[in-house]
């Protein structure tokens, strides 16, 4: 059980130091947002349905039905790419 306690304390220190780093460097939130947007963009390129299917969204379903899945994924990917560029710009300029 000693190994479990060591893992627990290591994880606790990681989250404590990570929180302190984010508090002293708030612009690192832009990198977190960029990472999440990159995962979303990879999902759009790979065609993962969860990245573009909107089961409860009237507006999203309207555009999905109007454009079709491939075109909707393309334009959503363009928007996500612009958001990634904006996050990186804000990270390097602030």
N, C-alpha and C positions, 0 to 999 in steps of 0.2 A: 504493500500500500504506500510505501515511501515514494515510489515512482509516480503514483497518482497525485500525491501532494506536490511533488516537484513540477509536474505538468500544470497543475492548477495555479501554483504561485508564478510560474513563467508566463502563463496566459494573463494573469492578473497584472503583472508588471508590464506586459506588452500593451494592454489596454490603457493602463495608467500613463505610460510614457507616450503612447500615441495620442491620447487626449491632451497631454501637456504640449506636445508638438503642434497640434492643430490650434490650440489656444494661443501659442506664441507666433504661429505662422498661419493666419486665417486664409491666405491665398492658396494653401494646399487643398482647400475644398474644391477649387477649380480642377485639380488633378483627379480628385475622386469623381467629380462629375464627368470629366473626360473619359475615365475608365469605364464608367457605366454606359456612357453614350457609345463608346467603342464596342462594348458587348452588344448593344442594341443594333449598331450598324453591321456587325458581323452576322448577327441573326437575320437581318434584312437581306444581306447578300446571300446567305445560305438558304434562305427561304423558310426559316422557322416560322410556323404559323402564329405562335404567341407574340411575335414582334409586330404583326400588323393586323391580326384579327381582333375585332372589337365587339364582343358579344353584347355589351350593354350600352354601347354608344351609338346614338342615332346619327350624329354627324359623321363619325368614322365609317359607319356602315353605308351611308349615302355615297361617300367618295369611293369606297371600295367597290360598291355595285356599279357606280358610274364609270370608273376608270378600269376596273378589272384588277386582279391581284398583282400582276407583273408591273403594270404602270403605277399602281398605288405604292408598291414597294419601292419603285425607282424614285418617285417624288418624295416619299417619306425618308428615303435614304439621303436625298439631297438636303432636306431640312435638317436631318440629324448631323450630316457632315458640316453644315454651316454652324450648327450649335457647337460641334467639337472645335471648329476653327475659332469661334468666339470665346470659348472657355480657355483655349490655349493662349489666345491674344490677351485676355484679361489676366491670365496667370503670369505671363512674361512682362506685362506693362504695369502691374501693381506691385 
